[in-house]
């Protein structure tokens, strides 16, 4: 939960001894399902295991690791999508007000597929903390950035992944977030839109915003991040400069050098 102290915290994100266990439920056998005998068994899955780190305000941090290593779970807990099993993950604003978090954790997350683009700007913008007045003021900027003016009044169910990505990213970054969380979704966009996103990320960095993003593209981590976290099997393996961490990551058996 966000901090409530009247004094600003020097850190934007504080993760302390964070662990998360999911309980995977297995399907009951046909016989058990037909006769209602017992409940389906579950298997615990430890997604994060005693992870701790701090991110100062204004820092851009990349998270790398193999699929299934716990990267997305980490961002989901920081965004308050999941609750920790143990430990804590707190987010603090640069001043005493409640921090504004802009999560881009999954393509189309926060959207209602049966609403139009315009309606989803209102819907998702409200979820991210925009007031009706702010939504009304920012709507033209959002549509222009997403390049979706011509289809804004159509239902997004029929949109392709690239269009939904453009709208989601445009809404998130126009909330003036204190913390931007991005989980690999930019990989869906075309090169032109990716370049536009990275230019805007440069502007957010210059404005002192905090950014935490998951990526499998190590060149993006090198270009964008000032720090890299390497997570493997739920554990924080390494935390340091991009040159240091990515060199070790590439040399490991997880990520052969290209």
LUMLO-614540 format. One record per residue (C-alpha): x, y, z. Coordinates in steps of 0.05 Angstrom, whole numbers, padded with zeros to 5 digits, always signed. Each point is the difference from the previous one (the first is absolute). Layout:
N
XYZ ...
# end
This chain:
258
+00000+00000+00000 +00024+00071-00012 +00034+00035+00058 -00040+00049+00041 +00055+00038+00036 -00002+00076-00004 +00074+00000-00017 +00017-00021-00072 +00036-00066-00005 +00066+00003-00038 -00020-00064-00036 -00056-00009-00050 -00004-00076+00009 +00020-00040+00062 -00003-00076-00005 +00017-00038+00063 +00006-00076+00006 -00055-00009-00051 -00025-00070-00014 -00060-00023-00040 -00029-00070-00004 -00055-00018-00048 -00042-00062+00012 -00013-00036-00066 -00065-00038+00001 -00002-00064-00040 -00061-00026-00037 -00040-00052+00037 -00006-00068-00033 -00065-00014-00039 -00021-00049+00054 +00011+00051+00056 -00035+00054-00040 -00061-00044-00014 -00008-00024+00071 +00023+00062+00036 +00054-00035+00040 +00051+00045+00032 +00032+00062-00026 +00051+00010-00055 +00071-00005+00026 +00047+00060-00003 +00075+00007-00009 +00037+00060+00029 +00042+00041-00049 +00051+00047+00030 +00003+00058-00049 +00042+00048+00042 +00048-00020+00056 +00024+00052+00051 +00013+00057-00049 +00024+00067+00027 +00021+00065-00035 -00013+00075+00000 -00009+00047-00059 +00013+00074+00011 -00045+00052-00031 +00018+00015-00072 +00036-00065-00014 -00015-00045-00060 +00009-00074+00015 -00005-00060-00047 -00018-00069+00024 +00028-00059-00039 -00005-00075+00006 -00027-00062-00034 -00074-00013-00011 -00031-00022+00065 +00054+00031+00044 -00049+00045+00038 +00010+00066-00036 -00074+00012-00017 -00021-00022+00069 +00046+00052+00030 -00030+00056-00041 -00070-00027+00015 +00012+00005+00075 +00029+00070-00005 -00062+00020-00041 -00044-00031+00054 -00029-00052-00048 +00025-00056+00046 +00011-00001+00075 +00066-00024+00029 +00003-00067+00036 +00056+00027+00043 +00037+00066+00004 -00022+00066-00030 +00003+00045-00061 -00014+00074+00012 -00004+00058-00049 +00013+00073+00021 -00012+00065-00037 +00053+00054-00005 -00040+00041+00051 -00051-00016+00054 -00058-00012-00048 -00023-00069-00021 +00045-00024-00058 -00031-00009-00069 +00019-00067-00031 -00009-00015-00074 +00003-00075-00013 +00006-00031-00069 +00002-00072+00022 -00039-00036-00054 -00027+00018-00068 -00070+00029+00009 +00003-00003+00076 -00047+00052+00029 -00042+00003-00063 -00072-00021-00011 -00002-00035-00068 -00073+00019-00012 +00013+00075+00008 +00026+00047-00053 +00069+00031+00001 -00028+00065+00026 -00039-00036+00055 +00062-00039+00019 +00040+00064+00008 -00051+00020+00052 -00003-00069+00031 +00074-00015+00004 +00018+00072+00015 -00045-00002+00061 +00032-00065+00023 +00068+00034-00004 -00025+00059+00041 -00017+00053-00051 -00058+00046+00017 -00056+00011-00051 +00029+00069-00015 +00070-00028-00011 -00027-00054-00046 -00037+00052-00041 +00062+00044-00005 +00047-00057-00018 -00045-00038-00048 +00025+00036-00063 +00073-00011+00020 -00013-00074+00014 -00033-00012-00067 +00053+00039-00038 +00057-00038+00033 -00035-00067-00012 -00016+00020-00072 -00071-00025+00009 -00044+00061-00014 -00036-00034-00057 -00021-00062+00038 -00009+00030+00070 -00076-00009-00003 +00003-00074-00018 -00003-00058+00049 +00070-00024+00017 -00020-00074-00004 +00014+00004-00074 +00067+00036+00007 +00066-00035-00012 +00052-00008+00055 +00041+00059-00026 -00058+00048+00005 -00018-00022+00070 +00073+00007+00021 +00003+00071-00028 -00062+00021+00037 +00022-00032+00066 +00070+00030-00002 -00028+00068-00020 -00049+00001+00058 +00052-00024+00051 +00054+00050-00017 -00049+00058-00003 -00021-00011+00072 +00065+00036+00021 +00020-00062+00041 +00050+00000+00057 +00015-00073-00017 -00007-00033-00068 -00002-00076-00001 +00009-00033-00068 -00001-00076-00010 +00026-00016-00070 -00062+00026-00035 +00039+00049-00044 +00026-00060-00039 -00068-00005-00032 +00004+00068-00034 +00032+00015-00066 +00069+00032-00004 -00027+00070-00013 -00045-00001+00062 +00054-00032+00043 +00047+00057-00018 -00055+00050+00018 -00009-00035+00068 +00074+00001+00014 +00004+00074-00016 -00056+00012+00050 +00035-00044+00051 +00061+00045-00009 -00044+00060+00016 -00028-00035+00062 +00071-00014+00022 +00020+00072-00010 -00061+00020+00042 +00025-00043+00057 -00052-00055-00005 +00014-00071+00026 -00004-00057-00051 +00002-00074+00013 -00006-00045-00061 +00007-00074-00019 +00034-00016-00065 +00031-00058-00038 +00034+00049-00048 +00067+00013+00033 +00017+00056-00048 -00062+00037+00026 +00025-00011+00071 +00068+00028-00019 -00030+00060-00035 -00053+00019+00050 +00018-00024+00070 +00050+00027+00049 -00005-00063+00041 -00019-00073-00012 -00030-00053+00045 +00011-00073-00020 -00051-00048+00027 +00005-00076-00007 -00047-00052+00030 -00032+00053+00044 +00066+00025+00030 +00037+00065-00012 +00066-00025-00029 +00033+00066-00014 -00014+00075+00007 +00046+00051-00032 +00020+00040-00061 -00024-00023-00069 +00071-00015-00022 +00014-00043+00061 -00065-00038+00005 -00013-00010-00074 +00071-00025-00012 -00010-00052+00055 -00069-00017-00026 +00024-00011-00071 +00057-00043+00025 -00046-00043+00041 -00032-00064-00026 -00067+00038+00001 +00018+00049-00055 +00052-00023-00051 +00037+00057-00033 -00030+00017-00069 
# end
